[in-house]
Amino acid sequence: MDNSVADTMATTSEVERQERKRDGTVNETTPFETIAKIAGGACLPRSLHAVADLGVADALDDEPKTPADLAAAVGAHPDSLARVLRLLSAYGIFGVDGDKVRHSPASRLLRSDHPHSMRAFARLFGLDMNWNAYTEFGHSMRSGQPATRKTLPRGVWAYLQENPEAGRIFNEAMVSKAQAEVPAVVAAYDFSRFGTIADIGGGRGHLLQAVLEADRSARGVLFDLPNVIQDAAAAASDRLKLQAGDFFKDSLPAADAYMLMEVIHDWADEESLAIFEAIRRAAKAGATLLVIEQLIPDGNEPHWSKMLDIHMLTLVGGKQRTAKEYGELLRRTGFELLRVHPTRSDVSVMEARAT
């Protein structure tokens, strides 16, 4: 960059900062800073992925340590690690005081032994299948199709099966996410009026088992693909039946209530409508459908769901939605959205009734 241009931008930024001090808006950024931070911001998530992969948080206990000590513990270059931690600490991940590094509330979540560990979640987003997909993001923008059609011709799920380490990280991330979400769902909604509850696409049955534990009178049916049901064999009991099938092809079980937890966001509207229609064919009038998803809030404020929406587009062609958008999909398939139950986690329970 030409020095005169750089000097002009720096001077402009300083003038604007002084003006914001006078208006009381000193914490706002200049337009230049806004663009620069986003355009050049890829180093921030990559720094997080790297320290999560290395296990830096596991090497740091309650006693602050120097970057050199941490680098020796995890096999990193001392100066490089110090610079990465300086960046992350500016965003609340770790704290740097002089020549020592300490934990912050956020960095503690990167420890493998934390009860709500997000280490695997951070590593998941750093996997090649995720990061490389953005090299073909233009394909998603032009076509509306996932960029992985270019980078992973056999698809994300095949990639995870063919790459055991990536599959392990993915499974760990999903389990840790469920550990926060499942208790929040059970606490937020009263399942006691249902005799039979079907969990459609319910994976290994974590949610359904928790629901049946809370409501000892109910019975459950776990429905998922044959290979998933095989992995979930240990969940079967006299109150929990396993049923293998494909919700795009096979009949779904009869039940008083149906649950779909973070299934619909994997799919575009056409496939989402087909899933709801399959449930409606199996459900008697008046049956309840509970759609459990993270919702995009109204307004223009930053929100993780808006980033997750772009990840869903890029990786699998799915999308995050607003409650209004879910309500329209449900209406078109014979359901009426009655109410939305927020939970203490990042998901909400949308309660619908078969009309």
C-alpha positions, -999 to +999 in steps of 0.1 A: +000+000+000+012+035-009+024+053+023+004+084+014-028+063+012-020+046+045-013+080+062-046+094+048-066+064+062-049+066+096-055+103+098-091+099+087-097+072+113-082+094+140-104+123+131-134+101+131-125+087+165-122+122+179-156+131+165-171+100+181-156+109+214-175+141+212-208+124+202-204+097+229-200+069+202-164+062+208-169+024+208-182+024+172-157+016+144-151+036+113-164+023+079-128+015+070-123-005+102-156-024+096-145-035+061-109-042+071-118-064+101-142-085+081-122-087+049-090-097+068-107-114+097-101-150+085-070-152+108-093-150+139-111-183+134-080-200+121-062-189+153-090-205+174-089-237+153-052-239+158-051-235+196-081-260+199-062-285+178-030-281+198-049-283+231-035-251+245-064-247+269-056-281+284-020-271+290-031-241+310-045-246+345-054-220+371-018-207+373-009-183+345+019-194+322+042-178+297+036-184+260+069-202+259+058-226+286+026-233+267+045-237+235+068-262+250+038-282+264+019-284+231+047-284+205+043-249+191+066-221+181+068-198+211+066-164+193+039-176+169+018-189+198+023-156+217+010-136+188-020-159+182-029-156+219-025-119+218-051-118+190-075-142+207-073-124+240-084-092+223-117-111+216-121-126+250-105-160+245-076-163+270-062-133+288-028-119+284-013-099+313+023-088+306+043-119+298+017-144+313-014-160+298-044-169+319-078-184+313-109-164+305-144-179+308-144-185+270-110-202+269-120-226+297-147-239+273-118-251+251-106-275+278-113-311+270-124-318+306-149-289+308-185-302+314-196-281+285-165-283+264-165-266+230-131-278+220-145-303+195-170-277+182-141-253+175-121-281+158-151-291+137-152-257+120-115-259+113-117-293+095-107-292+058-142-302+047-155-269+062-126-245+055-120-257+019-157-254+010-153-216+011-128-217-017-159-225-039-183-202-020-190-184-053-208-216-065-232-213-036-238-176-044-245-182-080-265-214-078-279-217-043-263-251-040-237-262-014-201-254-023-192-289-012-207-301-045-174-288-059-150-297-030-167-330-018-183-347-047-195-376-025-209-352+001-202-342+037-216-374+053-196-397+031-165-376+039-170-381+076-174-418+071-143-420+050-122-399+074-124-414+109-106-386+127-129-360+112-159-382+120-147-385+156-144-347+159-178-343+144-194-368+168-177-352+198-189-318+188-225-331+184-224-348+218-211-317+235-238-296+218-265-320+229-253-320+265-263-283+266-294-284+245-312-316+256-316-306+292-327-272+281-354-286+259-367-310+285-369-282+310-387-258+286-415-281+275-441-303+292-442-337+275-464-353+301-497-353+280-483-376+253-486-413+254-463-420+224-435-397+212-416-403+179-382-387+175-377-384+137-341-382+126-332-385+163-297-399+159-286-420+189-317-410+209-302-386+234-332-363+233-358-391+234-342-409+262-341-377+283-378-370+275-388-405+285-367-402+317-386-370+326-420-385+317-421-421+330-455-429+316-447-422+279-433-446+252-410-435+224-400-445+189-366-435+175-367-432+137-335-427+117-315-443+089-305-480+093-268-473+100-278-447+126-303-470+143-277-498+144-254-474+163-282-465+186-290-502+196-280-496+232-309-470+236-336-497+230-358-506+260-393-518+268-404-481+265-382-471+235-386-488+202-361-484+173-374-481+137-350-478+107-360-460+076-357-429+053-381-401+059-381-393+022-391-429+013-406-448+042-437-446+063-432-429+097-445-443+130-479-433+144-475-412+176-492-385+197-463-362+193-434-359+168-400-343+175-375-330+149-344-316+166-320-297+143-331-318+113-349-292+091-320-268+091-300-294+071-324-290+042-336-264+017-373-256+015-383-283-010-368-311+011-381-295+044-416-295+030-413-332+021-402-341+056-432-322+071-455-338+046-442-373+056-450-366+092-484-352+084-493-384+065-484-404+097-500-380+122-536-381+131-555-347+133-546-329+165-512-346+169-484-324+180-452-316+161-423-301+179-397-285+157-365-278+177-342-254+160-321-223+165-341-194+152-329-163+133-342-133+153-358-102+138-336-072+134-301-065+121-281-071+152-252-097+150-263-132+159-246-166+156-277-180+138-270-157+108-234-171+105-247-206+110-271-200+081-243-193+057-224-224+069-256-245+063-258-230+027-221-237+020-218-272+035-251-290+029-275-266+012-296-261+043-307-229+060-315-213+093-349-197+094-371-173+114-401-184+133-423-169+106-405-189+079-410-221+098-447-212+104-452-209+066-436-242+059-457-259+085-489-242+072-482-255+037-480-291+050-510-293+072-497-280+105-505-248+125-477-232+145-492-226+179-464-211+199-426-209+203-410-220+236-376-205+241-350-225+261-320-216+282-298-229+253-296-216+217-326-236+204-363-230+207-392-254+207-418-246+180-451-263+189-474-271+160-507-290+156-518-312+127-549-296+113 
